[in-house]
């Protein structure tokens, strides 16, 4: 066998051992396109939750923030600490705290309606493209009516991170004349994970300008 034929044979063998790969391209919006299938990856419109998070945290006067786990915490809940299966954290429930109203930004569920808890279901997608400012009036009026009647409201979404924080920030901007940064800092003092998505942040900063510097 000639030297050239040997090279060609070795090239064919090497090619046969190569593993098939797909090229994934990320566009300017952050979406990922699979070049093999020609389709975009499906991205959930919420933060996936993998561990119990039943805390109900007061981040403004009579306004509380939490996840979907918090919205199911009625009688109080003990959760094992991450580094120990013996020591537990106790999280007071909605009953003990005195929650009278729930603003559910995640689903149509109303689990404690039979406990005289008043619900508003105002579903938002946790994506930057969600038009937040167009929908603010209804939830903000709901919160203000509750506070005027000395009630207590839990504002919750799936993870208690983006949507719920965004609505409470809007409340603080409009009714307590706080800046976006000050409102977020106040919420994070009680709920450190709070972080509206980039689209919400941009819209809320515009809302701040419209309210504080018309």
C-alpha positions as a Markdown table, in Angstrom:
| # | Residue | x | y | z |
|---|---|---|---|---|
| 1 | Unk | 0.0 | 0.0 | 0.0 |
| 2 | Unk | 1.4 | 3.4 | -1.0 |
| 3 | Unk | 2.1 | 6.1 | 1.6 |
| 4 | Unk | -0.8 | 8.2 | 0.1 |
| 5 | Unk | -3.3 | 5.3 | 0.4 |
| 6 | Unk | -2.2 | 4.8 | 4.0 |
| 7 | Unk | -2.9 | 8.4 | 4.8 |
| 8 | Unk | -6.4 | 8.2 | 3.2 |
| 9 | Unk | -7.2 | 5.0 | 5.1 |
| 10 | Unk | -6.1 | 6.5 | 8.4 |
| 11 | Unk | -8.2 | 9.6 | 7.6 |
| 12 | Unk | -11.3 | 7.5 | 7.0 |
| 13 | Unk | -10.7 | 5.6 | 10.3 |
| 14 | Unk | -10.3 | 8.8 | 12.3 |
| 15 | Unk | -13.4 | 10.3 | 10.8 |
| 16 | Unk | -15.5 | 7.2 | 11.7 |
| 17 | Unk | -14.6 | 7.6 | 15.4 |
| 18 | Unk | -15.7 | 11.2 | 15.6 |
| 19 | Unk | -18.8 | 11.8 | 17.7 |
| 20 | Unk | -21.7 | 13.8 | 16.2 |
| 21 | Unk | -22.1 | 17.2 | 17.7 |
| 22 | Unk | -24.7 | 19.9 | 17.5 |
| 23 | Unk | -23.9 | 23.6 | 17.3 |
| 24 | Unk | -25.9 | 25.8 | 19.7 |
| 25 | Unk | -26.0 | 29.5 | 18.9 |
| 26 | Unk | -27.1 | 32.1 | 21.4 |
| 27 | Unk | -28.8 | 35.1 | 19.8 |
| 28 | Unk | -28.9 | 38.7 | 21.0 |
| 29 | Unk | -32.0 | 38.0 | 23.2 |
| 30 | Unk | -30.3 | 35.2 | 25.0 |
| 31 | Unk | -32.3 | 32.4 | 23.4 |
| 32 | Unk | -30.4 | 29.3 | 22.3 |
| 33 | Unk | -30.8 | 27.9 | 18.8 |
| 34 | Unk | -29.9 | 24.2 | 18.0 |
| 35 | Unk | -28.4 | 24.1 | 14.5 |
| 36 | Unk | -29.3 | 20.5 | 14.1 |
| 37 | Unk | -33.1 | 20.8 | 14.8 |
| 38 | Unk | -33.5 | 24.5 | 13.9 |
| 39 | Unk | -35.5 | 25.1 | 17.0 |
| 40 | Unk | -35.0 | 27.2 | 20.1 |
| 41 | Unk | -34.6 | 25.7 | 23.6 |
| 42 | Unk | -37.7 | 26.0 | 25.7 |
| 43 | Unk | -37.2 | 28.3 | 28.6 |
| 44 | Unk | -39.6 | 28.3 | 31.5 |
| 45 | Unk | -41.2 | 31.6 | 32.5 |
| 46 | Unk | -40.3 | 31.1 | 36.1 |
| 47 | Unk | -37.4 | 30.0 | 38.3 |
| 48 | Unk | -37.4 | 26.3 | 38.9 |
| 49 | Unk | -37.8 | 25.5 | 42.6 |
| 50 | Unk | -36.1 | 22.4 | 44.0 |
| 51 | Unk | -36.2 | 22.8 | 47.8 |
| 52 | Unk | -38.8 | 23.9 | 50.4 |
| 53 | Unk | -39.0 | 27.7 | 50.8 |
| 54 | Unk | -42.0 | 28.3 | 53.1 |
| 55 | Unk | -40.9 | 31.7 | 54.6 |
| 56 | Unk | -43.4 | 34.5 | 54.6 |
| 57 | Unk | -41.4 | 37.7 | 54.9 |
| 58 | Unk | -42.6 | 41.2 | 55.8 |
| 59 | Unk | -40.7 | 43.6 | 53.5 |
| 60 | Unk | -43.0 | 46.7 | 53.8 |
| 61 | Unk | -45.7 | 47.6 | 56.4 |
| 62 | Unk | -48.2 | 44.7 | 56.3 |
| 63 | Unk | -46.9 | 43.6 | 52.8 |
| 64 | Unk | -45.2 | 40.2 | 52.7 |
| 65 | Unk | -43.3 | 38.4 | 50.0 |
| 66 | Unk | -42.8 | 34.6 | 49.5 |
| 67 | Unk | -42.7 | 31.7 | 47.1 |
| 68 | Unk | -45.4 | 29.2 | 46.2 |
| 69 | Unk | -44.3 | 27.2 | 49.2 |
| 70 | Unk | -45.0 | 30.2 | 51.4 |
| 71 | Unk | -48.5 | 30.4 | 49.9 |
| 72 | Unk | -49.2 | 26.9 | 51.1 |
| 73 | Unk | -47.8 | 27.5 | 54.6 |
| 74 | Unk | -50.9 | 27.9 | 56.7 |
| 75 | Unk | -50.1 | 26.5 | 60.2 |
| 76 | Unk | -46.3 | 27.0 | 60.2 |
| 77 | Unk | -43.6 | 24.6 | 58.8 |
| 78 | Unk | -40.3 | 23.1 | 60.0 |
| 79 | Unk | -37.7 | 22.6 | 57.3 |
| 80 | Unk | -34.4 | 20.7 | 57.9 |
| 81 | Unk | -31.4 | 22.8 | 57.5 |
| 82 | Unk | -29.2 | 22.0 | 54.5 |
| 83 | Unk | -26.2 | 20.8 | 56.6 |
| 84 | Unk | -28.2 | 18.8 | 59.1 |
| 85 | Unk | -31.2 | 16.5 | 59.1 |
| 86 | Unk | -31.7 | 17.1 | 62.9 |
| 87 | Unk | -31.7 | 20.8 | 63.3 |
| 88 | Unk | -34.7 | 22.5 | 61.7 |
| 89 | Unk | -35.8 | 26.0 | 60.9 |
| 90 | Unk | -39.3 | 27.0 | 61.8 |
| 91 | Unk | -41.3 | 29.2 | 59.5 |
| 92 | Unk | -44.4 | 30.8 | 60.9 |
| 93 | Unk | -47.5 | 30.3 | 58.7 |
| 94 | Unk | -50.0 | 32.6 | 57.2 |
| 95 | Unk | -52.4 | 31.9 | 60.1 |
| 96 | Unk | -49.9 | 32.9 | 62.8 |
| 97 | Unk | -48.8 | 36.0 | 60.9 |
| 98 | Unk | -52.4 | 37.1 | 60.3 |
| 99 | Unk | -52.4 | 37.1 | 56.5 |
| 100 | Unk | -55.8 | 38.3 | 55.3 |
| 101 | Unk | -55.2 | 38.6 | 51.5 |
| 102 | Unk | -53.0 | 36.9 | 48.9 |
| 103 | Unk | -51.9 | 38.3 | 45.6 |
| 104 | Unk | -51.0 | 35.3 | 43.5 |
| 105 | Unk | -48.9 | 36.2 | 40.5 |
| 106 | Unk | -48.1 | 32.6 | 39.5 |
| 107 | Unk | -51.3 | 30.6 | 39.2 |
| 108 | Unk | -55.1 | 30.4 | 39.6 |
| 109 | Unk | -54.8 | 28.5 | 42.9 |
| 110 | Unk | -56.7 | 29.7 | 46.1 |
| 111 | Unk | -55.8 | 27.1 | 48.7 |
| 112 | Unk | -57.0 | 28.9 | 51.8 |
| 113 | Unk | -60.1 | 30.6 | 50.5 |
| 114 | Unk | -62.1 | 28.5 | 52.9 |
| 115 | Unk | -60.1 | 30.1 | 55.7 |
| 116 | Unk | -61.6 | 33.5 | 54.8 |
| 117 | Unk | -58.4 | 34.5 | 53.0 |
| 118 | Unk | -59.2 | 36.9 | 50.1 |
| 119 | Unk | -57.4 | 36.1 | 46.8 |
| 120 | Unk | -56.5 | 38.0 | 43.7 |
| 121 | Unk | -55.0 | 35.9 | 40.9 |
| 122 | Unk | -53.0 | 38.2 | 38.6 |
| 123 | Unk | -50.8 | 35.9 | 36.5 |
| 124 | Unk | -47.5 | 37.3 | 35.1 |
| 125 | Unk | -44.8 | 35.5 | 33.1 |
| 126 | Unk | -41.3 | 35.9 | 34.5 |
| 127 | Unk | -39.8 | 36.9 | 31.2 |
| 128 | Unk | -38.3 | 40.3 | 30.2 |
| 129 | Unk | -40.9 | 40.7 | 27.5 |
| 130 | Unk | -43.8 | 40.7 | 29.9 |
| 131 | Unk | -45.5 | 44.1 | 29.8 |
| 132 | Unk | -45.4 | 44.9 | 33.5 |
| 133 | Unk | -46.4 | 48.6 | 33.5 |
| 134 | Unk | -49.6 | 47.9 | 31.6 |
| 135 | Unk | -50.8 | 45.7 | 34.3 |
| 136 | Unk | -49.8 | 47.5 | 37.5 |
| 137 | Unk | -52.9 | 49.4 | 38.3 |
| 138 | Unk | -55.0 | 46.4 | 39.4 |
| 139 | Unk | -52.5 | 44.7 | 41.8 |
| 140 | Unk | -51.4 | 48.1 | 43.3 |
| 141 | Unk | -55.0 | 49.1 | 43.9 |
| 142 | Unk | -55.6 | 45.7 | 45.5 |
| 143 | Unk | -52.7 | 46.2 | 47.9 |
| 144 | Unk | -53.7 | 49.7 | 48.8 |
| 145 | Unk | -57.3 | 48.7 | 49.6 |
| 146 | Unk | -56.0 | 46.0 | 51.9 |
| 147 | Unk | -53.6 | 48.4 | 53.8 |
| 148 | Unk | -56.4 | 51.0 | 54.1 |
| 149 | Unk | -58.4 | 48.3 | 55.9 |
| 150 | Unk | -55.5 | 47.3 | 58.2 |
| 151 | Unk | -55.2 | 43.9 | 56.4 |
| 152 | Unk | -52.0 | 41.9 | 55.6 |
| 153 | Unk | -51.2 | 40.8 | 52.1 |
| 154 | Unk | -48.8 | 38.1 | 50.9 |
| 155 | Unk | -47.5 | 38.8 | 47.4 |
| 156 | Unk | -46.2 | 35.6 | 45.9 |
| 157 | Unk | -45.0 | 34.0 | 42.7 |
| 158 | Unk | -43.3 | 30.7 | 42.0 |
| 159 | Unk | -39.9 | 31.4 | 43.6 |
| 160 | Unk | -40.6 | 34.7 | 45.4 |
| 161 | Unk | -37.7 | 36.3 | 43.5 |
| 162 | Unk | -38.8 | 38.3 | 40.5 |
| 163 | Unk | -42.5 | 38.9 | 39.9 |
| 164 | Unk | -43.4 | 39.3 | 43.6 |
| 165 | Unk | -40.5 | 41.6 | 44.2 |
| 166 | Unk | -41.4 | 43.7 | 41.1 |
| 167 | Unk | -44.9 | 44.3 | 42.3 |
| 168 | Unk | -43.8 | 45.3 | 45.8 |
| 169 | Unk | -41.1 | 47.6 | 44.4 |
| 170 | Unk | -43.8 | 49.3 | 42.3 |
| 171 | Unk | -45.9 | 49.7 | 45.4 |
| 172 | Unk | -43.0 | 51.3 | 47.3 |
| 173 | Unk | -42.2 | 53.6 | 44.4 |
| 174 | Unk | -45.8 | 54.8 | 44.0 |
| 175 | Unk | -47.0 | 55.0 | 47.6 |
| 176 | Unk | -43.8 | 55.5 | 49.6 |
| 177 | Unk | -42.0 | 57.6 | 47.0 |
| 178 | Unk | -38.9 | 55.3 | 47.1 |
| 179 | Unk | -36.4 | 54.9 | 44.3 |
| 180 | Unk | -36.1 | 51.5 | 42.6 |
| 181 | Unk | -32.7 | 50.9 | 44.2 |
| 182 | Unk | -34.0 | 51.8 | 47.7 |
| 183 | Unk | -37.1 | 49.7 | 47.3 |
| 184 | Unk | -35.1 | 46.7 | 46.2 |
| 185 | Unk | -32.6 | 47.1 | 49.0 |
| 186 | Unk | -35.5 | 47.2 | 51.5 |
| 187 | Unk | -36.9 | 44.0 | 50.2 |
| 188 | Unk | -33.6 | 42.3 | 50.1 |
| 189 | Unk | -33.0 | 43.1 | 53.7 |
| 190 | Unk | -35.8 | 40.5 | 54.4 |
| 191 | Unk | -35.6 | 38.5 | 51.2 |
| 192 | Unk | -32.0 | 38.5 | 50.0 |
| 193 | Unk | -32.8 | 36.5 | 46.8 |
| 194 | Unk | -35.2 | 39.1 | 45.5 |
| 195 | Unk | -34.3 | 40.2 | 42.0 |
| 196 | Unk | -36.7 | 41.3 | 39.3 |
| 197 | Unk | -35.7 | 40.1 | 35.8 |
| 198 | Unk | -33.9 | 42.6 | 33.5 |
| 199 | Unk | -37.1 | 43.5 | 31.7 |
| 200 | Unk | -38.9 | 44.2 | 34.9 |
| 201 | Unk | -36.0 | 46.3 | 36.2 |
| 202 | Unk | -36.0 | 48.4 | 33.1 |
| 203 | Unk | -39.7 | 49.0 | 33.3 |
| 204 | Unk | -39.7 | 49.8 | 37.0 |
| 205 | Unk | -36.9 | 52.3 | 36.6 |
| 206 | Unk | -39.1 | 54.0 | 34.0 |
| 207 | Unk | -42.0 | 53.8 | 36.4 |
| 208 | Unk | -39.8 | 55.5 | 39.0 |
| 209 | Unk | -39.0 | 58.3 | 36.6 |
| 210 | Unk | -42.7 | 58.7 | 35.7 |
| 211 | Unk | -43.8 | 58.8 | 39.4 |
| 212 | Unk | -40.9 | 60.7 | 41.1 |
| 213 | Unk | -39.9 | 63.0 | 38.2 |
| 214 | Unk | -43.0 | 63.6 | 36.1 |
